[in-house]
Amino acid sequence: MVGTSKLTSVARDVLLAPVYLYQGRKIKRDTVRLPEPHGERHGVIDLPQANNEISTQDAKTFNLMVVGDSAAAGVGSQTQQEALVGKLIPILEQNEAIQANFARLNWSLQATTGHTSFDILRRLYVLPAPEQPIDVMLLSVGVNDTTSNVSVHKWQQQIEDIINIAQRKFGVRELVFLSLPPMAQMPAIPAPLNNFVGAKASVLDGILQQVCAAHAGVTYMATDFTRMLEEHANGSAIDINVMFASDGFHPSSLMYGYWAQQIVETIIQLLDSIQLLDSSTTEFER
């Protein structure tokens, strides 16, 4: 039997449907459309101290690909240097564990505003296979699936397909899905629509966790937004709006910085559990 709380929730959403529709249209009409930031979307970096610690023969490249939606693309920042990748690369570059095991960092960004899980899947099909296997692929996906009301079944299937092509075509050794953001807290989404959208995002996020747990070499990274606020506040009161861009929807450069730090922590934790340091080449389609 369907639980009473579930029936109550459905009944509430039916009653509030006209309000949701009105608020959704108003957001679409009034929200500022921020552009994707300018800047480099790929690069190769010689890591500090690499020449002293790693012989030329043993030198290895850490191959990183960031894929996804507007958050991955850095919308909310003026330049890529202030965006997610721009915050992420310097932290990786200066990390001792990375420096100790790799001579170079080869990174690329493949992300576009508005992309859903289907769009990302299609992009991975179109992109050429890399010359070397991707050590870590970061994936930001789900917000646009939430707002476009993608079905639970389609969402799960498309995540499964993304995992399949990432591992088969790109030789991804560790695929990291970033958790969906707390959409109910986004300043741009008013009540009661924020609770409705937040609940839908939570459902998709739960399915994402389950799918990741069922696959080897796939990690779900639960972004700790509370920690971000606490670290920035340093014991003082803080307005959550500082974590969002001027549109009240995308991350601010400040949030991108804290997010990047947590991502690097996850990558470092994975170094021991995956064969990033193995000199053998992963078999994948070319």
VMD Tcl script that draws the C-alpha trace (Angstrom):
set ca {
  {0.00 0.00 0.00}
  {1.00 3.57 -0.65}
  {1.96 5.33 2.57}
  {-0.18 8.10 4.00}
  {2.67 10.60 3.78}
  {3.12 9.77 0.10}
  {-0.57 10.31 -0.61}
  {-0.50 13.57 1.33}
  {2.51 14.76 -0.68}
  {0.85 13.88 -3.99}
  {-2.38 15.62 -2.96}
  {-0.45 18.72 -1.92}
  {1.41 18.84 -5.23}
  {-1.85 18.49 -7.17}
  {-3.39 21.38 -5.24}
  {-0.28 23.51 -5.69}
  {0.21 22.66 -9.37}
  {-1.11 26.03 -10.60}
  {1.27 27.81 -8.23}
  {4.20 25.69 -9.40}
  {3.33 26.47 -13.02}
  {3.08 30.20 -12.37}
  {6.33 30.35 -10.41}
  {8.15 28.23 -12.97}
  {7.11 30.51 -15.83}
  {8.05 33.58 -13.81}
  {11.53 32.18 -13.11}
  {12.02 31.37 -16.77}
  {10.92 34.88 -17.74}
  {12.74 36.91 -15.10}
  {15.94 35.02 -14.28}
  {19.13 36.55 -15.66}
  {20.73 34.32 -18.30}
  {24.41 34.15 -17.41}
  {26.90 33.22 -20.16}
  {29.51 30.53 -19.96}
  {32.82 32.03 -18.83}
  {35.63 32.70 -21.26}
  {38.92 30.89 -20.94}
  {40.88 27.76 -21.72}
  {39.04 24.43 -21.76}
  {42.05 22.15 -22.08}
  {45.71 22.14 -21.21}
  {48.83 20.20 -20.28}
  {50.80 21.22 -17.21}
  {54.27 20.07 -16.16}
  {53.93 19.39 -12.47}
  {56.31 21.02 -9.96}
  {59.29 18.90 -8.88}
  {58.32 16.22 -11.39}
  {61.72 16.33 -13.11}
  {63.48 15.79 -9.79}
  {61.31 12.99 -8.48}
  {60.29 11.00 -11.56}
  {62.63 9.78 -14.29}
  {61.75 10.54 -17.89}
  {61.23 6.85 -18.55}
  {58.78 6.47 -15.68}
  {57.04 9.83 -16.14}
  {53.29 9.44 -16.25}
  {50.49 11.79 -17.15}
  {47.41 12.28 -15.00}
  {44.53 12.51 -17.49}
  {41.49 14.39 -16.19}
  {38.24 15.14 -18.02}
  {35.43 17.27 -16.60}
  {32.07 16.68 -18.28}
  {28.59 18.02 -17.72}
  {26.23 20.93 -17.47}
  {26.47 24.65 -16.71}
  {28.01 24.06 -13.27}
  {30.86 22.10 -14.86}
  {31.12 24.82 -17.50}
  {31.54 27.40 -14.73}
  {28.46 29.54 -15.30}
  {28.29 32.13 -12.56}
  {31.93 33.17 -13.00}
  {33.39 35.73 -15.37}
  {36.32 33.57 -16.47}
  {37.31 29.91 -16.35}
  {40.02 30.82 -13.84}
  {37.26 31.72 -11.37}
  {35.13 28.71 -12.27}
  {35.23 25.06 -11.19}
  {38.05 23.91 -13.48}
  {40.03 27.08 -12.85}
  {39.87 26.44 -9.09}
  {40.44 22.69 -9.44}
  {43.57 22.57 -11.60}
  {45.85 24.69 -9.34}
  {44.88 22.62 -6.27}
  {45.68 19.40 -8.13}
  {48.90 20.90 -9.49}
  {50.11 21.74 -5.99}
  {49.02 18.48 -4.35}
  {51.94 16.42 -3.04}
  {50.34 13.06 -3.87}
  {49.83 14.11 -7.49}
  {53.32 15.58 -7.75}
  {54.89 12.45 -6.28}
  {53.36 10.13 -8.86}
  {52.82 12.12 -12.03}
  {54.98 14.32 -14.23}
  {52.17 16.02 -16.11}
  {48.52 16.95 -15.74}
  {46.48 16.72 -18.94}
  {42.99 18.16 -18.48}
  {39.98 19.01 -20.61}
  {36.51 20.46 -20.06}
  {33.50 19.21 -22.02}
  {30.45 20.98 -20.63}
  {27.54 23.03 -21.92}
  {24.76 25.02 -20.31}
  {21.41 23.22 -20.29}
  {22.78 19.75 -20.90}
  {20.77 16.87 -19.49}
  {21.95 13.31 -18.99}
  {20.82 12.56 -22.55}
  {22.81 15.49 -23.96}
  {25.91 14.39 -22.07}
  {25.50 10.84 -23.31}
  {25.20 12.10 -26.89}
  {28.29 14.27 -26.43}
  {30.33 11.31 -25.23}
  {29.26 9.36 -28.31}
  {30.37 12.20 -30.61}
  {33.70 12.99 -28.95}
  {36.73 11.12 -30.33}
  {38.33 8.46 -28.15}
  {41.36 9.79 -26.28}
  {44.95 8.78 -27.07}
  {45.36 7.59 -23.48}
  {42.78 6.28 -20.99}
  {41.17 8.94 -18.79}
  {42.32 8.47 -15.21}
  {39.47 10.46 -13.68}
  {36.30 11.74 -15.32}
  {34.21 14.15 -13.25}
  {30.54 14.40 -14.14}
  {28.13 17.16 -13.14}
  {24.60 16.21 -14.19}
  {21.03 16.23 -12.92}
  {19.84 19.81 -12.47}
  {18.50 20.07 -16.02}
  {16.99 16.59 -15.79}
  {15.18 17.84 -12.69}
  {13.83 21.02 -14.28}
  {12.87 19.24 -17.51}
  {11.03 16.57 -15.51}
  {12.93 13.59 -16.90}
  {11.36 10.34 -15.74}
  {13.07 8.26 -13.09}
  {13.38 5.31 -15.48}
  {14.96 7.40 -18.24}
  {17.33 9.06 -15.77}
  {18.56 5.72 -14.45}
  {19.00 4.26 -17.92}
  {20.94 7.26 -19.18}
  {23.27 7.22 -16.17}
  {23.91 3.52 -16.85}
  {24.65 4.34 -20.51}
  {27.02 7.16 -19.53}
  {28.95 4.77 -17.30}
  {29.14 2.21 -20.08}
  {30.50 4.55 -22.74}
  {32.86 6.32 -20.34}
  {34.52 3.05 -19.38}
  {34.40 1.42 -22.81}
  {35.30 4.31 -25.12}
  {37.33 6.57 -22.82}
  {38.95 3.88 -20.69}
  {37.93 5.80 -17.58}
  {39.63 4.33 -14.54}
  {37.55 6.25 -12.01}
  {34.26 7.92 -12.90}
  {33.12 10.43 -10.27}
  {29.53 11.66 -10.31}
  {29.03 14.86 -8.34}
  {25.88 14.96 -6.24}
  {22.99 17.18 -7.25}
  {23.01 20.56 -5.50}
  {20.48 21.54 -2.79}
  {17.97 22.98 -5.25}
  {15.49 23.81 -2.49}
  {18.02 26.34 -1.16}
  {18.60 28.14 -4.46}
  {17.61 31.81 -3.98}
  {16.11 31.96 -7.49}
  {13.46 29.33 -6.71}
  {10.67 30.64 -4.43}
  {8.48 28.63 -2.06}
  {6.58 26.42 -2.49}
  {8.18 25.55 -5.85}
  {11.58 25.17 -4.20}
  {10.38 22.27 -2.07}
  {8.81 20.53 -5.07}
  {11.96 20.91 -7.18}
  {14.17 19.97 -4.25}
  {12.20 16.78 -3.67}
  {12.52 15.79 -7.33}
  {16.26 16.48 -7.25}
  {16.58 14.33 -4.13}
  {14.86 11.42 -5.88}
  {17.23 11.63 -8.85}
  {20.20 12.00 -6.53}
  {19.17 8.86 -4.62}
  {18.98 6.88 -7.85}
  {22.38 8.24 -8.87}
  {23.86 6.95 -5.61}
  {22.35 3.50 -6.17}
  {23.63 3.23 -9.73}
  {27.13 4.34 -8.75}
  {27.23 1.80 -5.90}
  {26.39 -0.99 -8.35}
  {29.38 -0.36 -10.62}
  {33.09 -0.91 -10.09}
  {35.23 2.15 -10.77}
  {32.31 4.54 -10.24}
  {32.08 6.90 -7.28}
  {29.27 9.11 -6.04}
  {30.69 12.24 -4.41}
  {28.30 13.80 -1.90}
  {29.23 17.46 -1.99}
  {29.18 18.85 1.56}
  {27.44 22.21 1.19}
  {27.09 22.60 4.96}
  {30.85 22.30 5.30}
  {31.30 24.99 2.65}
  {29.17 27.40 4.66}
  {30.91 26.54 7.92}
  {34.38 26.96 6.46}
  {33.51 30.31 4.94}
  {31.62 31.58 7.99}
  {34.42 30.63 10.41}
  {32.00 30.84 13.32}
  {30.13 33.93 12.11}
  {26.66 34.25 10.67}
  {26.58 33.93 6.89}
  {24.11 34.68 4.12}
  {23.75 31.61 1.89}
  {23.37 33.95 -1.09}
  {27.16 34.43 -1.19}
  {27.42 30.85 -2.41}
  {25.29 31.60 -5.46}
  {25.86 33.75 -8.54}
  {23.80 36.83 -9.38}
  {21.10 34.66 -10.98}
  {20.48 32.89 -7.67}
  {20.80 29.56 -9.43}
  {24.42 28.82 -10.33}
  {27.38 28.59 -7.95}
  {29.41 31.69 -7.24}
  {33.20 31.70 -7.68}
  {33.39 31.30 -3.91}
  {31.39 28.07 -4.01}
  {33.43 26.78 -6.96}
  {36.56 27.14 -4.83}
  {35.19 25.12 -1.91}
  {33.72 22.57 -4.32}
  {37.06 22.12 -6.06}
  {38.77 21.44 -2.74}
  {36.33 18.66 -1.91}
  {36.73 17.15 -5.37}
  {40.52 17.02 -4.99}
  {40.11 15.30 -1.62}
  {37.96 12.66 -3.32}
  {40.47 12.17 -6.14}
  {43.34 11.70 -3.69}
  {41.33 9.14 -1.73}
  {40.83 7.18 -4.94}
  {44.51 7.02 -5.85}
  {45.05 3.94 -3.68}
  {41.88 2.14 -4.77}
  {42.29 2.41 -8.53}
  {45.20 1.57 -10.77}
  {46.22 5.12 -11.58}
  {49.80 4.27 -10.69}
  {49.87 1.06 -12.72}
  {52.12 1.32 -15.76}
  {49.92 -1.08 -17.71}
  {47.55 0.39 -20.28}
  {43.81 -0.04 -19.84}
  {42.10 -1.65 -22.82}
  {39.49 0.57 -24.39}
  {38.01 1.36 -27.76}
  {40.01 3.59 -30.10}
}
mol new
graphics top color blue
foreach p $ca { graphics top sphere $p radius 0.5 }
foreach p [lrange $ca 0 end-1] q [lrange $ca 1 end] { graphics top cylinder $p $q radius 0.2 }
display resetview
